[in-house]
Amino acid sequence: MDTDRDETEPEGVGVSTTRKTFALLEALKAEEGVTIADLTERTDLPKSTVYRHLQTLTDLGYVIERDGNYYVGFRFVELGEQARSRKVGYTAAKRAVFELGQETDERAVFIVEEDNEAVYVHRYGSLSNTMIGQRRPLHSMASGKLILAEWDDEAVSGYVDEVGLEPITSNTITDPDALFDELETIRERGYAVNNQEHMDGLRGVAVPVYTPDDEFLGSLAVFGPTSRFTDERVHDELPTRLRDKAGEIRVTLAYG
């Protein structure tokens, strides 16, 4: 008999166990080095349950224990790299992001959609890769709006109904009609702009990346402070530079 199972939970024992495991991993991710007592408090799980799950994760190498503190292990890096390279195009985009960042001297990113969220796959312009794998609302970013522009109206309406248009800043688009107008503009001009919609003082530009078979792969973007991202640069220089890099990715995929 599994005394660890929540009797009110409709899922099977395996699902319940998996949920608890990932609750622990999310708690570990939030802070560098966490004790069993801390995890028990943060997850509302019994101490015995926390200990048992941690022992399994430690045995498998996904969690590391040092002097009573637990950390996410480097084995997750291997899984993350597999996700970032599961499509050939994702690997090709990595070089383009690096070159784009160097050429513009700005932060450059390659972003894809997963489960109605924008996910950072590659990034240039920071001493760390802390943003890799991070998720953001589609409607508040240049890349996210570009992705939404690739969808038909029915799919966009589904996003609005399911996810909503939460305001991230005072400039975030929160009206469905305004969003549809914005997406139509993006389709017409071929690039998307973020006007301080995700963070005050920050603007961004994004273009689509396609495979040789015209399959949408993801979004290539640069972003930076409003002082450098003037209207002229946002609407003239950067879209052209981004399209060139997106074209290079397409050629690389076509000819290797």
NUVOMAR-18155 format. One record per residue (C-alpha): residue in one letter; x, y, z. Coordinates in pm, 1 decimal, always signed. Layout:
N
REC   residu       east      north         up
REC        A          X          Y          Z
...
This chain:
256
REC   residu       east      north         up
REC        M       +0.0       +0.0       +0.0
REC        D     +136.4     +344.0      -95.7
REC        T      +92.9     +563.9     +210.7
REC        D     +270.7     +844.7      +24.8
REC        R      -18.0     +900.8     -212.3
REC        D     -265.2    +1186.0     -168.2
REC        E     -602.7    +1010.3     -146.0
REC        T     -777.4    +1311.0     -302.1
REC        E     -558.2    +1296.9     -609.5
REC        P     -732.0    +1137.3     -909.8
REC        E     -414.2    +1042.5    -1093.2
REC        G     -238.5     +710.1    -1052.6
REC        V      +47.2     +654.5     -812.9
REC        G     +308.3     +699.9    -1085.9
REC        V     +172.3    +1039.7    -1189.0
REC        S     +152.3    +1153.8     -827.7
REC        T     +513.3    +1049.9     -769.7
REC        T     +629.9    +1229.2    -1084.2
REC        R     +456.8    +1549.4     -979.5
REC        K     +630.3    +1538.9     -641.1
REC        T     +967.7    +1480.2     -803.9
REC        F     +931.3    +1783.7    -1026.7
REC        A     +798.2    +1995.2     -741.3
REC        L    +1125.3    +1922.2     -563.3
REC        L    +1331.7    +2003.4     -873.5
REC        E    +1152.9    +2336.3     -917.7
REC        A    +1227.4    +2419.7     -555.4
REC        L    +1592.2    +2324.7     -602.5
REC        K    +1614.9    +2537.1     -915.4
REC        A    +1493.7    +2844.4     -731.2
REC        E    +1793.7    +2866.9     -499.7
REC        E    +2155.1    +2756.5     -483.3
REC        G    +2180.7    +2480.6     -223.7
REC        V    +1870.8    +2376.7      -32.1
REC        T    +1836.0    +2155.3     +275.7
REC        I    +1575.5    +1885.0     +328.6
REC        A    +1406.5    +2107.5     +588.0
REC        D    +1383.6    +2392.0     +336.8
REC        L    +1241.1    +2161.7      +70.5
REC        T     +986.6    +2020.5     +311.6
REC        E     +864.5    +2370.6     +390.7
REC        R     +858.8    +2490.5      +29.2
REC        T     +682.1    +2189.6     -118.7
REC        D     +450.9    +2099.8     +172.5
REC        L     +563.1    +1738.6     +135.7
REC        P     +643.5    +1510.3     +431.5
REC        K    +1010.3    +1500.2     +525.0
REC        S    +1024.2    +1125.4     +456.7
REC        T     +886.6    +1183.2     +106.4
REC        V    +1137.5    +1457.4      +33.3
REC        Y    +1424.3    +1242.4     +155.2
REC        R    +1314.5     +940.6      -49.1
REC        H    +1280.8    +1139.5     -371.5
REC        L    +1613.2    +1315.4     -315.8
REC        Q    +1789.5     +984.8     -260.2
REC        T    +1658.2     +851.6     -590.4
REC        L    +1752.7    +1169.1     -779.3
REC        T    +2096.6    +1167.0     -615.9
REC        D    +2154.9     +801.7     -703.3
REC        L    +2070.2     +881.1    -1066.9
REC        G    +2299.1    +1185.6    -1073.9
REC        Y    +2029.4    +1447.4    -1130.6
REC        V    +2074.8    +1597.3     -784.2
REC        I    +2401.8    +1652.0     -597.4
REC        E    +2435.6    +1659.1     -217.4
REC        R    +2711.5    +1861.5      -50.2
REC        D    +2726.4    +1901.7     +330.3
REC        G    +2353.0    +1858.0     +371.6
REC        N    +2265.2    +2095.2      +85.8
REC        Y    +2114.4    +1972.6     -238.9
REC        Y    +2179.5    +2111.0     -587.9
REC        V    +2054.6    +2041.6     -939.2
REC        G    +2316.0    +1820.0    -1106.9
REC        F    +2493.9    +1871.1    -1438.6
REC        R    +2316.6    +1568.0    -1583.8
REC        F    +2032.3    +1807.8    -1664.3
REC        V    +2270.6    +1999.4    -1890.1
REC        E    +2296.4    +1690.1    -2108.7
REC        L    +1918.0    +1674.7    -2136.6
REC        G    +1901.0    +2044.5    -2212.0
REC        E    +2156.8    +2019.8    -2491.0
REC        Q    +1960.2    +1734.5    -2643.4
REC        A    +1650.7    +1955.5    -2647.8
REC        R    +1845.5    +2242.6    -2804.0
REC        S    +1976.3    +2018.5    -3082.7
REC        R    +1676.5    +1794.8    -3149.6
REC        K    +1620.3    +1984.2    -3474.3
REC        V    +1910.0    +2045.7    -3710.1
REC        G    +1791.4    +2403.4    -3750.0
REC        Y    +1833.2    +2472.5    -3380.4
REC        T    +2204.9    +2398.9    -3411.1
REC        A    +2236.8    +2616.3    -3720.3
REC        A    +2067.3    +2902.6    -3535.9
REC        K    +2328.9    +2894.3    -3260.6
REC        R    +2603.6    +3026.4    -3488.1
REC        A    +2372.3    +3289.8    -3635.4
REC        V    +2286.2    +3417.9    -3286.9
REC        F    +2655.2    +3444.4    -3196.8
REC        E    +2742.0    +3629.8    -3517.8
REC        L    +2439.7    +3857.7    -3489.7
REC        G    +2531.9    +3951.5    -3135.8
REC        Q    +2889.5    +4030.3    -3233.0
REC        E    +2792.5    +4232.3    -3538.9
REC        T    +2528.7    +4443.7    -3362.6
REC        D    +2692.8    +4450.9    -3018.9
REC        E    +2349.2    +4376.7    -2874.8
REC        R    +2181.5    +4082.5    -2708.8
REC        A    +2070.0    +3829.1    -2968.6
REC        V    +1839.1    +3531.0    -2919.5
REC        F    +1675.2    +3241.4    -3099.6
REC        I    +1332.4    +3161.5    -2960.6
REC        V    +1077.6    +2886.7    -3029.0
REC        E     +726.1    +2817.8    -2905.2
REC        E     +636.1    +2534.4    -2672.5
REC        D     +306.3    +2491.4    -2489.7
REC        N     +190.7    +2845.3    -2574.7
REC        E     +506.4    +3005.9    -2438.2
REC        A     +818.9    +3159.1    -2587.1
REC        V    +1127.8    +2955.3    -2495.9
REC        Y    +1488.7    +3076.6    -2520.3
REC        V    +1699.7    +2822.7    -2711.5
REC        H    +2014.2    +3028.3    -2782.9
REC        R    +2135.8    +3361.5    -2651.8
REC        Y    +2433.4    +3592.9    -2700.6
REC        G    +2524.6    +3894.5    -2492.0
REC        S    +2566.6    +3772.2    -2136.3
REC        L    +2836.6    +3607.3    -1929.5
REC        S    +2587.4    +3333.2    -1842.2
REC        N    +2318.3    +3131.7    -2016.0
REC        T    +2065.7    +3172.9    -1738.0
REC        M    +1792.2    +3262.2    -1986.7
REC        I    +1826.4    +2937.8    -2182.4
REC        G    +1509.3    +2735.9    -2135.2
REC        Q    +1330.0    +3025.9    -1969.1
REC        R     +969.0    +3083.8    -2076.2
REC        R     +794.9    +3410.5    -2149.1
REC        P     +443.0    +3513.2    -2258.2
REC        L     +415.8    +3518.2    -2636.6
REC        H     +211.9    +3837.6    -2653.2
REC        S     +465.8    +4051.6    -2465.1
REC        M     +773.7    +3993.8    -2683.8
REC        A     +877.7    +4067.8    -3040.9
REC        S     +964.0    +3701.4    -3093.7
REC        G     +642.8    +3586.2    -2931.6
REC        K     +423.6    +3813.9    -3139.8
REC        L     +611.0    +3700.3    -3449.7
REC        I     +529.7    +3340.0    -3359.2
REC        L     +163.6    +3429.0    -3307.2
REC        A     +164.8    +3594.5    -3650.7
REC        E     +251.9    +3255.7    -3800.5
REC        W      -72.3    +3112.9    -3659.1
REC        D     -417.6    +3146.3    -3807.4
REC        D     -685.2    +3354.1    -3632.7
REC        E     -846.3    +3050.0    -3474.1
REC        A     -519.7    +2944.7    -3311.2
REC        V     -454.8    +3298.8    -3187.2
REC        S     -806.3    +3316.2    -3041.9
REC        G     -735.5    +2987.4    -2864.7
REC        Y     -422.1    +3141.3    -2714.7
REC        V     -612.7    +3445.7    -2594.4
REC        D     -884.0    +3228.5    -2438.4
REC        E     -647.7    +2979.2    -2277.7
REC        V     -351.4    +3194.2    -2175.2
REC        G     -495.3    +3543.6    -2168.7
REC        L     -323.0    +3876.1    -2234.2
REC        E     -174.0    +3956.5    -1895.9
REC        P       -9.9    +4300.4    -1875.0
REC        I     +362.8    +4267.2    -1809.0
REC        T     +425.1    +4642.2    -1845.4
REC        S     +199.0    +4935.6    -1919.6
REC        N     +280.5    +4886.8    -2290.2
REC        T     +183.4    +4518.8    -2312.9
REC        I      -98.1    +4450.2    -2558.3
REC        T     -396.1    +4336.1    -2351.0
REC        D     -682.8    +4394.7    -2594.5
REC        P     -755.8    +4104.7    -2835.6
REC        D     -851.7    +4338.6    -3121.6
REC        A     -528.8    +4532.8    -3078.8
REC        L     -334.6    +4205.8    -3082.5
REC        F     -497.5    +4093.5    -3406.9
REC        D     -417.6    +4433.0    -3564.4
REC        E      -57.4    +4402.6    -3449.8
REC        L      -24.5    +4051.1    -3593.4
REC        E     -159.2    +4167.6    -3928.4
REC        T     +101.2    +4445.0    -3934.0
REC        I     +373.7    +4190.5    -3857.6
REC        R     +258.5    +3968.1    -4145.4
REC        E     +263.6    +4262.5    -4385.3
REC        R     +609.2    +4395.2    -4300.7
REC        G     +775.6    +4063.8    -4211.7
REC        Y     +916.5    +4155.7    -3870.9
REC        A     +793.2    +4224.1    -3519.2
REC        V     +884.1    +4497.1    -3272.0
REC        N     +870.9    +4498.6    -2893.4
REC        N     +813.9    +4850.7    -2764.3
REC        Q     +884.4    +4810.7    -2392.1
REC        E     +607.0    +4551.5    -2373.1
REC        H     +800.0    +4302.1    -2163.5
REC        M    +1036.5    +4530.5    -1975.3
REC        D    +1042.3    +4906.5    -1934.1
REC        G    +1329.8    +5066.9    -2122.0
REC        L    +1380.1    +4771.1    -2355.8
REC        R    +1297.9    +4737.0    -2725.8
REC        G    +1345.8    +4442.9    -2959.4
REC        V    +1312.5    +4333.2    -3320.8
REC        A    +1242.4    +3979.4    -3445.8
REC        V    +1215.5    +3802.3    -3780.7
REC        P    +1101.1    +3450.4    -3869.9
REC        V    +1340.4    +3168.3    -3955.0
REC        Y    +1225.8    +2911.1    -4210.2
REC        T    +1366.3    +2580.2    -4328.1
REC        P    +1432.5    +2517.2    -4700.9
REC        D    +1088.5    +2350.9    -4707.4
REC        D     +924.1    +2671.9    -4579.0
REC        E     +861.3    +2523.1    -4235.7
REC        F     +863.9    +2784.0    -3959.9
REC        L    +1156.5    +2705.0    -3731.6
REC        G    +1160.0    +2987.3    -3479.6
REC        S    +1235.4    +3353.0    -3425.7
REC        L    +1566.4    +3535.6    -3450.2
REC        A    +1578.6    +3859.8    -3252.1
REC        V    +1794.5    +4132.1    -3102.3
REC        F    +1699.6    +4356.6    -2811.7
REC        G    +1845.4    +4636.6    -2607.4
REC        P    +1784.5    +4972.4    -2438.6
REC        T    +1555.9    +5229.1    -2599.0
REC        S    +1845.9    +5475.6    -2612.8
REC        R    +2013.8    +5260.7    -2879.8
REC        F    +1701.6    +5111.2    -3037.6
REC        T    +1580.1    +5421.7    -3214.4
REC        D    +1290.0    +5406.3    -3461.3
REC        E    +1531.8    +5434.2    -3754.6
REC        R    +1742.3    +5144.5    -3632.0
REC        V    +1441.3    +4933.6    -3531.6
REC        H    +1258.9    +4970.5    -3862.6
REC        D    +1545.4    +5004.4    -4111.7
REC        E    +1881.8    +4863.6    -4006.6
REC        L    +1795.6    +4574.0    -3777.6
REC        P    +1519.3    +4400.0    -3980.9
REC        T    +1754.7    +4383.7    -4281.1
REC        R    +2041.0    +4245.6    -4074.7
REC        L    +1813.5    +3991.5    -3907.7
REC        R    +1667.5    +3875.3    -4240.0
REC        D    +2019.1    +3821.9    -4373.8
REC        K    +2103.2    +3597.1    -4078.5
REC        A    +1774.6    +3410.2    -4107.2
REC        G    +1854.5    +3354.1    -4474.2
REC        E    +2197.8    +3218.0    -4382.5
REC        I    +2035.5    +2963.9    -4151.4
REC        R    +1808.2    +2854.2    -4435.3
REC        V    +2100.0    +2817.9    -4675.7
REC        T    +2299.9    +2622.5    -4417.4
REC        L    +2010.8    +2380.5    -4376.4
REC        A    +1976.7    +2343.1    -4752.6
REC        Y    +2341.2    +2284.2    -4837.0
REC        G    +2508.5    +2190.2    -4508.2
